[in-house]
Amino acid sequence: MRHSAPRLAILLASLVTSHALAGSFGVSPIRVDFNRSTRTAVVEVTNDDERKLSFQMKLVEWTQDAAGQDQYADSQDLIFFPPLFTVNPNEKRILRIGTKPATAPGAREKTYRLFIEELPPPADPAAGAQLRIALRFALPVFLAPVTAQKKLVVESVVPRAGKAVVRVRNDGTQSVKLETLRLRRGAEQVGESQGWYVLAGATREFEVHADAAKCPIGGPIEVEAQTEGVVQVRHTLEASPLLCQRP
């Protein structure tokens, strides 16, 4: 799968000034997984723009705090090359990522983000005022634990105005990415929201917004969390009038 850097930023820039500068590029694959047998990986950056683009790479350790918010800290745990590079128009560049010889799996999965960030071109005084937008893609990188286990637990579901706040805990040794969270009344879907990663040992809250068109919502409601694999987490509660109240 290939990810293209968001073009929305470019569109917004064009509404501000006719001299907005931002490139368009793609990254493939969109995640990297290392284990005992896989120690290196190749990533392709494709330049979809009509001009040459320059990039830099930066590695950070990726954790989540007590509230489940992503936290980043500079890291030297992995090898990546080249740290600075350019890609000609409509061409691609091969990047290489690997684990260091001394790197060994731990009890829990180790998680990183490799930021691939566009560098703005040199300023051109003759071009007048310019808005420069640096796009970047945060590539998730995972180092598998000694024993891989995914174990999600729904700690609580709290109805609030127009939504249900779902608190999910990962008691496993490996991260889980929730694709979607849904509210169901029997076979009928009454709410849906996008998910995100819950790292090993972390707890995160998700807001699942109720569909106003389905109100009033009564009776038993099932919260369903759909993951990227076959794992599903479900929790049943009684519907509250709060689900149909607008903030």
C-alpha distance (Angstrom), angle and dihedral (degrees) to the residues before:
residue distance angle dihedral
M1 . . .
R2 3.77 . .
H3 3.79 126.6 .
S4 3.79 121.6 -152.1
A5 3.78 118.4 -151.7
P6 3.82 110.1 -107.9
R7 3.78 113.1 -82.9
L8 3.81 92.1 -167.1
A9 3.80 90.2 85.0
I10 3.78 89.5 55.7
L11 3.80 91.6 50.3
L12 3.79 92.1 49.9
A13 3.77 90.6 48.6
S14 3.80 91.1 54.0
L15 3.78 88.9 57.8
V16 3.80 90.5 56.3
T17 3.79 101.9 44.1
S18 3.78 139.9 -5.4
H19 3.82 88.9 -130.1
A20 3.80 100.2 64.2
L21 3.79 115.3 144.6
A22 3.81 122.3 -158.1
G23 3.77 131.4 131.8
S24 3.78 131.8 -133.2
F25 3.80 119.5 -132.2
G26 3.79 142.4 157.1
V27 3.81 132.5 -138.7
S28 3.82 126.0 -155.2
P29 3.00 130.7 -140.7
I30 3.81 101.8 25.3
R31 3.83 94.4 -147.9
V32 3.81 137.2 24.0
D33 3.82 125.8 -146.0
F34 3.80 124.5 -164.3
N35 3.81 127.8 -170.6
R36 3.80 138.4 155.1
S37 3.79 92.9 -67.5
T38 3.82 99.5 34.5
R39 3.79 111.2 61.1
T40 3.81 102.5 151.5
A41 3.78 136.4 44.3
V42 3.80 138.9 -173.4
V43 3.80 122.4 -137.2
E44 3.82 125.0 -170.1
V45 3.80 123.5 -147.3
T46 3.81 112.9 -164.4
N47 3.79 122.6 -161.5
D48 3.81 108.3 -140.6
D49 3.79 91.9 174.0
E50 3.80 130.4 97.2
R51 3.79 93.2 -122.9
K52 3.79 135.0 56.5
L53 3.81 113.2 -87.7
S54 3.79 128.0 -152.0
F55 3.81 124.5 -152.4
Q56 3.77 143.4 -175.8
M57 3.82 129.3 -157.2
K58 3.79 128.0 -143.4
L59 3.81 128.7 -179.5
V60 3.82 122.4 -145.9
E61 3.78 132.6 177.9
W62 3.80 109.2 -117.2
T63 3.79 120.8 -143.6
Q64 3.81 136.4 150.8
D65 3.79 125.5 -127.2
A66 3.81 128.8 -135.9
A67 3.82 89.9 -78.8
G68 3.81 92.2 50.6
Q69 3.81 94.2 -109.7
D70 3.81 117.9 146.0
Q71 3.79 115.2 -103.8
Y72 3.81 126.4 -167.7
A73 3.82 131.6 -160.1
D74 3.81 127.4 177.1
S75 3.79 111.5 -98.0
Q76 3.80 139.4 -170.5
D77 3.81 95.1 -173.0
L78 3.81 95.6 112.9
I79 3.78 136.9 45.1
F80 3.81 118.9 -123.6
F81 3.79 130.0 173.2
P82 2.96 139.0 -127.8
P83 3.83 101.0 16.0
L84 3.83 89.9 -169.1
F85 3.79 123.9 32.9
T86 3.80 145.8 148.2
V87 3.80 131.5 -138.3
N88 3.78 123.4 -155.8
P89 3.82 120.6 -132.6
N90 3.82 114.2 -70.0
E91 3.79 91.3 0.3
K92 3.80 133.7 107.5
R93 3.79 136.1 -132.6
I94 3.79 126.8 -148.3
L95 3.81 117.2 -133.0
R96 3.78 124.2 -168.1
I97 3.79 126.9 -147.7
G98 3.79 127.7 -178.2
T99 3.77 146.8 160.1
K100 3.79 121.1 -105.3
P101 3.82 117.8 -108.3
A102 3.81 91.6 -111.1
T103 3.79 93.8 49.8
A104 3.79 111.5 112.9
P105 3.82 131.0 178.6
G106 3.79 115.4 -97.9
A107 3.78 134.4 -152.7
R108 3.81 88.5 -88.2
E109 3.77 131.5 38.3
K110 3.82 114.5 -93.1
T111 3.79 114.3 -135.2
Y112 3.79 131.7 -159.9
R113 3.79 141.0 167.9
L114 3.79 120.2 -140.9
F115 3.79 107.4 -154.9
I116 3.81 113.5 -147.6
E117 3.78 102.9 -167.4
E118 3.77 130.1 -176.3
L119 3.80 115.2 -127.5
P120 3.82 114.8 -139.1
P121 3.81 115.7 -116.0
P122 3.82 119.3 -108.6
A123 3.78 114.3 -78.6
D124 3.79 116.3 -97.3
P125 3.84 109.2 -148.1
A126 3.79 90.7 -163.2
A127 3.81 91.5 59.4
G128 3.81 94.3 63.8
A129 3.78 124.2 -143.7
Q130 3.80 113.5 2.8
L131 3.79 134.4 -174.9
R132 3.80 109.0 -142.0
I133 3.80 118.4 -158.7
A134 3.80 120.4 -170.7
L135 3.80 110.8 -156.2
R136 3.78 120.4 -160.0
F137 3.77 138.8 -177.4
A138 3.82 121.2 -147.7
L139 3.81 105.4 -146.1
P140 3.84 111.5 -156.6
V141 3.82 113.4 -132.6
F142 3.81 122.0 -169.2
L143 3.82 130.3 -166.8
A144 3.81 107.9 -160.6
P145 3.83 119.6 -126.5
V146 3.80 124.7 -122.1
T147 3.80 89.8 -98.9
A148 3.80 116.7 24.4
Q149 3.80 116.0 -145.2
K150 3.82 131.1 162.2
K151 3.79 114.4 -158.7
L152 3.79 120.5 162.7
V153 3.79 123.2 -174.8
V154 3.80 126.7 -170.5
E155 3.79 102.9 -137.2
S156 3.79 96.3 -175.7
V157 3.80 146.5 -20.7
V158 3.81 114.8 -147.3
P159 3.85 120.6 -172.6
R160 3.78 114.4 -137.3
A161 3.80 134.6 167.2
G162 3.79 105.5 -47.0
K163 3.79 96.3 -18.0
A164 3.78 149.3 54.5
V165 3.81 119.1 -121.6
V166 3.79 108.4 -142.8
R167 3.80 118.2 -163.1
V168 3.82 112.6 -157.6
R169 3.81 126.1 -172.2
N170 3.80 125.8 -163.0
D171 3.80 109.4 -145.0
G172 3.78 92.1 170.9
T173 3.79 131.3 93.6
Q174 3.81 95.2 -117.3
S175 3.82 133.2 60.9
V176 3.79 121.0 -105.4
K177 3.79 125.6 -153.7
L178 3.78 114.4 -147.9
E179 3.80 108.1 -151.2
T180 3.79 98.0 -171.4
L181 3.79 139.8 -4.9
R182 3.80 118.4 -150.5
L183 3.79 139.5 -171.3
R184 3.80 112.5 -142.4
R185 3.79 132.4 -171.9
G186 3.77 100.6 -164.7
A187 3.81 106.8 -55.9
E188 3.82 92.2 -18.5
Q189 3.78 120.6 96.2
V190 3.82 111.4 -139.1
G191 3.79 100.7 173.0
E192 3.79 143.2 10.5
S193 3.81 139.0 -175.9
Q194 3.78 136.5 173.1
G195 3.79 119.4 -100.4
W196 3.79 134.9 -148.8
Y197 3.79 141.3 -161.0
V198 3.79 121.6 -55.7
L199 3.80 105.8 -162.1
A200 3.79 123.1 -144.1
G201 3.81 110.4 -74.6
A202 3.82 92.8 8.4
T203 3.81 132.6 118.4
R204 3.79 123.1 -148.6
E205 3.79 136.6 -178.7
F206 3.80 122.7 -136.6
E207 3.80 126.7 -168.1
V208 3.80 113.7 -140.3
H209 3.80 109.5 -166.4
A210 3.79 119.0 -144.0
D211 3.80 118.4 -129.4
A212 3.82 107.9 -113.5
A213 3.80 89.6 -151.9
K214 3.82 89.3 64.2
C215 3.82 93.8 55.7
P216 2.91 136.5 156.3
I217 3.79 92.1 53.1
G218 3.79 116.1 -169.6
G219 3.77 141.7 159.9
P220 3.78 126.9 31.9
I221 3.79 116.1 -11.6
E222 3.77 124.6 -163.7
V223 3.80 122.0 -148.5
E224 3.79 110.8 -151.0
A225 3.80 124.4 -169.3
Q226 3.81 113.3 -164.0
T227 3.79 116.3 -158.4
E228 3.78 130.9 -160.7
G229 3.81 90.0 -100.2
V230 3.79 132.9 32.2
V231 3.80 97.3 -65.4
Q232 3.79 114.7 111.8
V233 3.79 129.3 -179.4
R234 3.80 120.5 -155.4
H235 3.78 133.2 -177.1
T236 3.80 128.3 178.4
L237 3.82 126.2 -148.4
E238 3.78 139.6 157.8
A239 3.80 113.8 -94.2
S240 3.78 116.2 -108.6
P241 3.84 128.0 -148.8
L242 3.83 84.9 -123.3
L243 3.80 89.4 75.9
C244 3.80 89.6 69.1
Q245 3.79 97.1 44.0
R246 3.78 115.5 101.4
P247 3.82 117.2 -134.2
